[in-house]
Structures are given as C-alpha cells and as structure tokens.
Amino acid sequence: MPPTPSPLAPAGFPSLPRIAGVRLAVIEAGIRYKQRPDLLVVDVAPKTQVAGALTRSKTASAPVEWCRAVLKRGHARALVANAGNSNAFTGKAGADAVKRTAARAAQALGCKPGEVFVASTGTIGELIKVDKIEAAIPPAVANLGDVGWQDAANAIRTTDTFAKGVTRAARIGDTIVTINGIAKGSGMIAPDMATMFAFFFTDAKIPASVLQRLVSASCATTFNAVTVDSDTSTSDTLLVFATGMGAKHPTVKSASDRHLRDFKRALHECMLDLAQQIVRDGEGATKFVAVNVSGAASTKAAKTIALGIANSPLVKTALHGQDPNWGRIVAAVGKAGEKANRDKLKIAFGPHPVAAKGAVVQGYVEAPVAEYMKRQELDIHVDVGVGKGKFTVWTCDLSYDYIRINASYRS
C-alpha cells in the first residue's frame, strides 16, 4: 500500500507540460521494491547542456563520483536514476555497476557512455543489482515518451509520501521558455548539496558554464537551506538539463545577461519550491518551519546559527509538542559558535515576541503563543544583535514517526 501523504503535502501534483527535447520512461526493474516502477530513464536531445550540484560527503556514492566526472564535459544525452539502492560504499563493484549502466544506456540510445548521467538512492552498503538495471534499460528506452512527469517523480521515491514536481514559464527576451522539475527526498536531508535527487529540464538554450553559475547561486538559498535531520546523504544529486529545443530566443553568453533576469527568477522559484516540498515530506513531519536569523555578523554566520536552531533535537521536539520553549532556541544560538549578543537577543514565534534584551519580554503571556504553535506552518525569528547578516533555513519537527520510519527502514 502507498504511504499516507504527509499532512504538509501540496494539494496535488502539478500539471507539467511537455519540454521539447525530453522523453521519459519508467519501469519496474526489481532493484528493491516490488510491484512499482523503480527505474527512470530520461532521453534528452543531442547537445543538451547540463549543470549540477552534488553531495560534499567524503563517502559519496559511485554514481555521484561518475556524475562529478562527466559534468565537466557540460553536455548530456541521458539520465538513468534508480530507487532502492544507493550504490554507496560498494567499492570497485559499485563503480563497475555505474559504468555498466552508462554503457547499456548509451548502447540503447546511440550515444557515448560519458553522456549518460547516473543517480542511485536507497540503502547504503549493499551491492546494486546492476544486471536488473541492464535488463530494464532497453524496454524502458522502447517506451520513451514526452509525458509522464508524475510517473517519473514516483519512480525515484524511497520513503517519500508524495511525488514532487514543479513547473514555471519564463521569458528570455520576448520568447517564452519552460522549466520542469521533479525531486525525491524525505530523510537524510541536510545542506551540503543537494540532500536528495532534483532533476530540472528546460527547453531554453543556455551554455553549460552559464547554467552552472545560475544553479550554484540558487542552491545556496534553496537546497542548501533546508534540513530535516542534519544528515547529509552520500547520494545527493541535482542536475539541470537545457535542451535548447524550444522557440528561438536571444543568445545567452553570460550569467549576467539581462535577458536571463526572468529565467533566473523562474529557476530559483522551481528550486525553492522543490526544496520546500522535501521539507514538507520530512519523515514523520507535522510542522513546516521557517527559521529566520538576522542581526548576525555575516550571512555565513546567520546560516550557521539558523542551522543550529533548525537541527537542534530539543528545538525540533518542542515544535512537535507545540511548546513555545524559547529557552531551547537560546541554547541553540549559544551552541552555534557564532557571535551573538546575549543582552540584545530577540526571539519571536510568528507575530509573538517572546524574548528581548536578553530576557523574556515584559508582560509575556504564553497562551496566545501556545495557540500559534498549534499551526502546521510556523515562523521563528531570531535577531542576535551584532550585525546585518541574515539567512533563512526551512525545517520540520521531530516526531515519534521519524524514529519508527528509520528504525525499520531496512526491514
């Protein structure tokens, strides 16, 4: 039975239009799951430009290392992504499995193995059933089509409770281009790029070098600004493919090109939307929380403090218990290791100030704050009183279900 969708899930999967130069197929390869597709194959047009971001984990998976190498070429013809096994900590056998996957896809699509991107998610430390992937690729290629975005998003799910998708239109000059994106992610979510799978496709014609600058800039305040449980995955993979097969638009030569202004906006919105959907699907989550830190010594310091608050088990369990325990936030700020003026510290839950000038606010009444904490979506505001740095991190609460899900993940 499919899992019950998170209470924070969107109303439904959006309607994603066709992207010229992109064909999709999913298939049940039997890698781990039964009676559900677990392999996604995407064919993109020749000369498609590609950019991305990958986990900074020192124990990165074999597919991540493959993608890191082929990304340098800047072009792509295919993506093969599977759920159920991350092919991480699998040594030479894991690296060989990636090579075999890329070779079989290249053979089926008539391209070079170095034009095939491979992504795997799931259990760490188990050898992947590459023979099943090799067997599944040809029939998947035979069924490639230009629809099926929700099926694609479902095929890459692991503990996710809902499929994640987004679309935006943008102008480059007077020409309308489209961006579609799908993602997976629910647990093992923390910054260091990209804390999940996120695959974006656009019909715009943008050079890989320019696309990479746009991706890196947006990642900082989207996928690298979310956390569920502070654990960075071995398999985090974000890729953006630009097919150049849409309507002709002004030539783009640099990331600062004025014609790209609206495209930047649309790409950032897509990335933020999917990053926040991942938090909304945090394992066992019942609260979607924005942690807004200001008054820090720098943006970097503000981010460190915000993550310290967002990742604190004491803060997260208080949020789950609907307890406005601002003392736990004080402790998290102090633990972050960044400059903070204790006697100027301000804390608020939504519109309700709870602490200022290093103490509880005068005339504090807990009842309206406790009522606010019952909401599914919460805002925490913290000003540390030392500068102008600010940053927002999105997180969720820590519930009993998080423990249940992860205690039984491999069973």
C-alpha positions in Angstrom: 0.0 0.0 0.0 1.3 3.5 -0.8 2.1 5.6 2.3 -0.3 8.1 3.6 0.8 11.5 2.3 2.4 13.9 4.7 -0.1 16.4 6.3 2.1 19.1 4.9 1.9 17.8 1.3 0.6 20.1 -1.5 -2.9 19.6 -2.7 -1.7 17.5 -5.7 0.9 17.0 -8.3 1.1 20.0 -10.7 0.4 19.7 -14.4 3.8 19.7 -16.1 3.9 20.5 -19.8 5.9 18.8 -22.5 9.6 20.0 -22.7 10.9 19.9 -26.3 13.9 17.6 -26.4 13.0 15.5 -23.3 11.5 12.0 -23.3 10.8 9.9 -20.2 10.2 6.3 -19.3 9.8 4.4 -16.1 10.0 0.6 -15.5 9.8 -1.9 -12.7 13.4 -3.2 -12.6 13.0 -5.1 -9.2 16.1 -3.5 -7.6 14.5 -3.5 -4.2 10.8 -2.7 -4.4 8.1 -4.9 -5.7 5.1 -4.0 -7.9 6.2 -0.5 -8.5 8.5 1.3 -11.0 11.9 1.9 -9.5 13.9 3.0 -12.6 13.7 6.2 -14.5 15.3 6.7 -17.9 15.3 10.2 -19.5 16.5 10.8 -23.1 17.5 14.4 -23.9 18.3 15.9 -27.3 21.8 15.9 -28.6 23.9 18.9 -27.5 21.8 19.3 -24.4 23.7 21.4 -21.9 23.9 20.3 -18.2 24.9 21.7 -14.9 24.6 20.4 -11.4 25.5 20.2 -7.7 26.5 17.0 -5.9 27.0 15.9 -2.3 30.1 17.1 -0.5 30.1 13.9 1.6 33.5 12.3 1.8 31.8 8.9 1.4 30.0 9.8 -1.8 28.4 7.1 -3.8 29.7 5.6 -7.1 27.0 7.4 -9.2 27.9 10.7 -7.6 31.6 10.3 -8.5 30.6 9.3 -12.0 28.4 12.5 -12.4 31.2 14.6 -10.9 33.5 13.4 -13.7 31.1 13.7 -16.6 29.7 17.1 -15.5 32.9 18.7 -16.6 32.1 18.0 -20.2 28.9 20.2 -19.9 26.7 18.1 -22.2 24.3 15.2 -21.8 22.2 12.7 -23.7 20.5 10.7 -20.9 19.8 10.2 -17.2 19.3 6.9 -15.5 18.1 7.0 -11.9 17.0 4.3 -9.6 15.4 4.0 -6.2 16.0 1.3 -3.6 19.8 1.1 -3.5 22.2 4.0 -3.4 25.2 2.1 -4.7 27.3 3.8 -2.0 30.2 2.2 0.0 30.3 -0.6 -2.6 33.9 -0.2 -3.8 35.1 -1.3 -7.2 31.9 -3.3 -7.8 29.9 -0.2 -7.3 32.0 1.8 -9.8 31.8 -1.0 -12.3 28.0 -1.1 -11.9 27.8 2.6 -12.9 30.0 2.0 -15.9 27.8 -0.9 -17.0 24.7 1.2 -16.5 26.0 4.1 -18.6 27.3 1.7 -21.3 23.9 -0.1 -21.6 22.0 3.2 -21.8 24.5 4.6 -24.4 24.1 1.5 -26.5 20.3 1.7 -26.4 20.2 5.5 -27.2 23.1 5.6 -29.6 25.4 7.9 -27.6 28.6 7.8 -25.6 28.7 6.4 -22.0 30.1 9.8 -20.9 26.9 11.5 -22.0 24.8 9.4 -19.6 24.3 10.6 -16.0 23.6 8.0 -13.4 21.9 8.5 -10.0 21.0 6.0 -7.3 19.2 6.4 -4.0 18.3 3.9 -1.2 20.2 1.6 1.2 23.9 2.2 1.7 26.5 -0.6 1.6 24.6 -3.2 -0.4 25.7 -4.2 -3.9 23.3 -3.0 -6.5 21.6 -5.5 -8.8 23.1 -4.0 -12.0 22.1 -7.0 -14.1 18.4 -6.0 -13.4 19.1 -2.4 -14.4 20.9 -3.5 -17.6 17.9 -5.7 -18.5 15.4 -2.9 -17.8 17.0 -0.2 -19.8 16.2 -1.4 -23.4 12.5 -1.9 -22.8 12.4 1.5 -21.0 14.0 3.1 -24.0 11.5 1.5 -26.2 8.7 3.2 -24.3 10.2 6.7 -24.1 7.6 9.4 -24.4 7.1 13.2 -23.8 4.7 12.9 -20.9 4.6 11.1 -17.6 6.3 13.6 -15.2 4.3 12.3 -12.2 5.3 8.7 -13.0 8.9 9.8 -13.2 8.7 11.5 -9.8 7.1 8.4 -8.3 9.8 6.1 -9.7 12.6 7.8 -7.8 10.8 7.8 -4.4 12.1 5.9 -1.4 10.4 6.9 1.9 8.7 9.9 0.3 5.0 10.0 0.9 4.2 12.0 -2.3 5.6 12.7 -5.7 7.3 16.1 -6.0 7.1 18.3 -9.2 7.2 21.9 -10.2 6.9 24.0 -13.4 7.5 27.6 -14.3 7.4 29.6 -17.5 9.9 32.4 -18.1 10.9 34.9 -20.7 14.3 35.2 -22.4 13.9 38.3 -24.4 10.4 38.1 -25.8 10.4 34.3 -26.0 8.6 32.0 -23.5 10.6 29.1 -22.2 9.6 26.4 -19.8 11.3 24.7 -16.8 10.0 21.5 -15.3 11.5 19.8 -12.2 11.0 16.6 -10.2 12.6 15.6 -6.9 12.7 13.0 -4.2 13.7 13.4 -0.6 12.2 12.8 2.9 15.0 11.8 5.2 18.8 12.1 5.4 18.2 15.8 4.5 20.8 18.4 5.4 22.8 21.0 3.5 26.0 20.2 1.5 24.3 19.7 -1.8 21.9 18.6 -2.7 20.3 16.4 0.1 18.2 14.4 -2.4 17.5 14.0 -6.1 16.4 17.0 -8.0 16.2 17.0 -11.8 15.3 20.0 -13.9 14.7 20.3 -17.6 14.2 23.4 -19.8 13.8 24.0 -23.5 16.0 27.1 -23.3 19.4 27.3 -25.0 21.9 28.1 -22.3 25.6 27.2 -22.3 26.6 24.8 -19.5 29.1 27.3 -18.0 26.3 29.9 -17.6 23.8 27.3 -16.4 26.3 26.2 -13.7 26.6 29.7 -12.3 22.8 30.0 -12.1 22.5 26.6 -10.4 25.3 27.3 -7.9 23.8 30.7 -7.0 20.3 29.4 -6.4 21.4 26.3 -4.5 22.8 28.4 -1.7 19.4 29.7 -0.7 17.2 26.7 -1.7 18.6 23.1 -1.4 21.4 24.2 0.8 19.0 26.0 3.1 16.8 23.0 4.1 17.3 20.4 6.8 15.1 17.6 8.1 17.5 15.7 10.3 21.0 17.2 9.9 22.3 14.1 8.0 23.9 14.7 4.6 23.4 11.9 2.1 26.0 10.0 0.2 23.9 10.3 -3.0 22.7 13.9 -3.3 22.4 14.8 -6.9 20.9 17.9 -8.6 21.1 18.2 -12.4 19.7 20.8 -14.7 19.4 20.0 -18.4 18.9 22.7 -21.1 17.9 21.1 -24.4 17.9 24.3 -26.5 14.9 22.8 -28.4 12.4 25.4 -27.6 11.5 28.6 -29.6 14.5 30.7 -30.6 15.4 33.4 -28.1 18.3 35.9 -27.8 21.7 34.3 -27.5 22.9 34.0 -23.9 26.6 34.4 -23.3 26.9 35.1 -19.6 25.1 34.7 -16.3 24.8 38.5 -16.0 23.0 38.7 -19.4 20.0 41.0 -18.9 17.9 38.6 -21.0 18.3 36.0 -18.3 16.7 38.0 -15.5 13.3 36.3 -15.7 14.8 32.9 -16.3 16.9 33.3 -13.1 13.7 34.1 -11.2 11.9 31.1 -12.6 14.7 28.7 -11.9 15.1 29.9 -8.3 11.4 29.5 -7.7 11.5 26.0 -9.1 14.4 25.1 -6.9 12.9 26.6 -3.8 9.5 25.0 -4.4 11.0 21.5 -4.6 13.4 22.1 -1.7 10.5 23.1 0.5 8.4 20.2 -0.7 11.2 17.9 0.5 10.9 19.5 4.0 7.2 19.2 3.9 7.7 15.5 3.3 10.3 15.2 6.1 10.0 11.7 7.7 7.2 11.9 10.3 6.9 15.7 9.9 3.8 17.6 11.2 5.2 21.1 11.1 6.8 23.1 8.3 9.1 25.7 10.0 11.0 28.7 8.7 13.9 29.7 10.9 14.8 33.4 10.2 18.0 34.7 11.7 19.0 38.3 11.4 21.5 40.7 13.1 24.4 38.3 12.6 28.0 39.2 11.9 27.7 37.9 8.3 25.4 35.8 6.0 27.5 32.8 6.7 27.2 33.3 10.5 23.4 33.8 10.2 23.2 30.5 8.3 25.3 28.7 10.9 23.0 29.9 13.7 19.8 29.2 11.7 21.0 25.6 11.1 22.0 25.2 14.7 18.4 26.1 15.7 16.8 24.0 12.9 18.9 20.9 13.7 18.5 21.0 17.5 16.6 17.9 18.6 15.4 19.8 21.6 14.0 22.6 19.4 12.5 20.2 17.0 10.8 18.1 19.6 9.4 21.2 21.3 8.0 22.2 17.9 6.3 18.8 17.6 5.0 19.2 21.1 3.6 22.6 20.3 5.6 24.1 23.1 6.9 27.7 22.7 10.1 26.8 24.6 12.3 29.7 23.6 14.9 28.7 26.1 15.9 25.9 23.7 16.4 28.4 21.0 18.6 30.5 23.3 20.7 27.3 23.9 21.0 26.6 20.2 22.1 30.1 19.4 24.8 29.9 22.1 26.0 26.5 20.8 26.3 27.6 17.2 29.7 29.2 17.9 29.0 32.5 16.1 28.9 35.9 17.6 25.7 36.8 19.4 25.0 39.5 21.9 23.1 37.8 24.8 21.8 41.1 26.1 20.4 42.2 22.6 19.0 38.8 21.6 15.4 38.9 20.3 13.2 35.8 19.7 9.6 35.7 18.3 7.3 32.9 17.3 5.4 34.3 14.3 4.0 37.7 15.3 4.6 37.0 19.0 7.7 38.4 20.6 8.8 36.1 23.5 12.3 37.4 24.4 14.2 40.7 24.0 17.2 42.3 25.6 18.4 39.0 26.9 15.2 38.2 28.9 11.6 37.3 28.5 9.5 40.2 27.1 7.8 42.3 29.6 4.2 41.2 30.2 4.7 37.9 28.4 1.6 35.8 28.2 2.1 32.3 26.9 -1.5 31.4 25.9 -1.6 33.2 22.5 1.9 31.9 21.7 0.9 28.3 22.6 -2.1 28.7 20.4 0.1 29.8 17.5 2.3 26.7 18.0 -0.7 24.5 17.0 -0.4 25.7 13.4 1.1 23.4 10.8 3.3 26.2 9.4 5.5 28.2 11.8 7.9 31.1 11.6 10.8 31.5 14.1 12.5 34.9 14.2 15.8 35.4 15.9 17.9 38.6 16.0 21.4 38.1 17.6 22.2 41.8 17.7 25.7 42.0 16.4 25.5 42.9 12.7 23.5 42.9 9.4 23.8 39.2 8.3 20.6 37.3 7.7 19.6 33.9 6.5 16.5 31.6 6.4 16.5 27.9 6.8 13.5 25.7 6.4 13.0 22.6 8.6 10.4 20.4 10.2 9.6 19.0 13.6 11.0 15.7 15.0 8.2 13.3 15.8 7.8 9.7 17.0 7.2 8.6 13.5 10.7 9.7 12.4 12.1 7.2 14.8 9.6 4.5 13.7 10.4 5.0 10.0 14.1 5.0 10.4 14.2 2.1 12.9 12.5 -0.1 10.3 13.9 1.3 7.1 15.8 -1.9 6.0 13.2 -4.4 7.3 
